[in-house]
Amino acid sequence: MTTITEYLAEQKRLAEDAQADSTSLKMNTDTGRWMISSSKRTIFAMDQLVDTVPRMIAALEAVVRMHFPYRGPGDRDTCGSEICSNLSWGPEPWPCPTVRAVEAALGGGGDE
């Protein structure tokens, strides 16, 4: 069985392969039509990513659904996930480290 770390490493490699060579637009002199030109490696990687990107988005959505804002004691916004709300030192403020890590990895930020 593949670990999540191995799976993500493979997806990263595919993304790098998809960007490895420059895809170019060329005129087919026989037909007079424009054609996209790419290596087989790039086409294979892009084909694989078409299947994996929706699964990775669903995985991130599942994580974010588990970590949601909750109005805690004293009208503090805290994370309502089972893990973040049951810490021995008290509930984790919103956004929790998990949500902040996802936002940072996606290049975003801010409270939703």
N, C-alpha and C positions, 0 to 999 in steps of 0.2 A: 504494500500500500504506500502511496506517495504521501509524504507529509505536506502540510500547508506551505512550509518553507520551500520545499522542493518544487511544488506546484507553482508558487509565485516566481521562483527563479526561472522556471521554464517559460512562463508567460513573459517575463522580462526579456529573456533571450529572443523569443519570437518577435516582440515589439522592436528590439534592436535590429533583428534580421529584416523586418518590414521596412525599416528606415535605412538599411545598410547601403543600398545602391540608390542612385537617383532615378526615380521614375521620370520618363521623359515623354513628351508628345512629339510624334514624328508623322510626317506625311508619307503615306504609302503611295509610291510613284505609279504602281500598277493600277490601283483603284481610284486614286485621287482623294482618298479619305484619310482623315487624321486618325492615328492609332496611339494608344498608350503602350509604351515599351517598358518592361520590367524584367528582372531576372526571375527564373523559376523559383529561386530561394525566397525572393521577396513576395512573389505571388503565393507560395505555400504558406509563408508566415502570416500574411494578411488573411488568407482563408482560415487558418487556425484561430486567429484572433477574433474573427467574426463569430465564432462559436463560444469563445471563452470570455469575451468582454461582458456579455449579458450575465453570465454566471458570477463573475467577480462583482458586478454592480449589485446583483441580488444578495450576495454575501455581505457587502458593505451595508446595504439597506437593512438586512437582518440585524447586524450589529447596532446600527443607529436606532432601530426600533426598540431594542432592548435597553438603550440608554436614552431616557426622555426627561424633559424638564418637569419638575414637580415642586409645587409651592410647599415648602417645609415649615417647621416651627419658626415662629417669629417672622413670617412672610419672606423667608429666604428661599431663593430658587436653588434647588438641589437636584441631583440626578436621582430619578425614581427607579433605577434598575435595582434588582435584588442585591447584587453585590455592592454597588456604590452606596446604597442607602443603609446597609447593615455593617458598616465599618465600626470597629471598636472605638474610634475617636469621633464618630459622628458621621452623618451623611456627607457625601462629596458635593461641594458646590457645583452649580451648573455654569458652563459646560464642564463635564467631568474629563479626566485625562484621556479616556478612550475616545470621546467625541472630539476633543482637541487634537488628538493624534490623527484621526481620520481626516479632519479638516485640514490639518497641516500637510498631510501627504497628498491631498487633492489640490493644494495650493490655495485653499480658501481660508475662511476664518469667520469669526463673528458668532453671535448668538442667534439661534433660530427659534 
